[in-house]
Amino acid sequence: MKRPEKSAAILTIKDAPKMTASGRRAVAQWLRKQAKFLEKDGSGFAKRFTARYLYLLLLVSIICSASPARAETYSLGLCGSLYLTTSPRTAGCASFYAGDDKTRSFSTIELRPVNGQPTHSVRSGVERTLFSGKFLDLLASGQIGLALSPSALSGDMLGAVGVAWKPSFLHGIHVVIRGSGSKAPALIQGWEPVGQLEFRYQFRQ
């Protein structure tokens, strides 16, 4: 009876034909990072080492890849959030935007003290201008990321519709009011309503 050959490594990729080109590219990039990790730190691995690429990371990569290849504008936003159904009600965040007048990719870091412990949320996504007027813009956006506290780690999703006021006398500062829905997939409750007020400064055009 022939003995099965011993394998030093096994690679399994699930549903590659169903992935988008961006999804396959993100997985391939992750595999290259694992190869470098193996070469550099493999001597410190456990006897059996397993690495998993979660769909949450894949979704973040796909969302980020939707940004324009060449950014025409850059903006920095400082935001206050009001959570309407859970405590604590308030949170602070900072966002960086890169894109053009129609579509922008952006990343956000949010700090919210939950149960006396600081909870940090890191999200990436895309914002789209649905309508642009002389003084007002209508915006829609979506983000996905992670929320991290000293005791837990969770996915974090945010969808929003907002209005940007562009007063000429503020010299590049836009005031953005957003109505958002926040959802942590690990939690049972549904989407939580969130109100946001952001001051956004466009520093390159």
Number of C-alpha atoms within 10 A of each C-alpha: 3 4 5 6 6 6 6 6 8 6 5 6 9 7 8 12 9 9 13 11 11 17 21 18 15 19 20 12 12 15 15 11 11 13 12 11 11 13 9 10 9 12 9 8 10 8 7 7 8 9 7 6 12 9 11 13 18 19 19 19 19 18 20 20 16 14 19 15 9 9 17 13 15 18 20 17 21 15 19 16 21 19 18 13 10 12 12 14 14 18 18 17 19 17 19 18 23 24 22 18 13 13 21 25 25 25 18 20 17 18 20 21 16 16 9 8 11 13 19 20 22 19 22 23 27 22 22 18 19 12 12 14 10 9 11 16 17 17 21 19 20 20 24 28 22 19 21 16 16 9 7 8 14 15 19 20 21 21 20 20 18 19 19 22 18 19 14 11 7 10 10 15 19 23 19 21 19 21 17 22 18 18 18 19 13 10 10 8 9 11 16 15 18 21 17 20 19 21 17 22 19 16 11 11 11
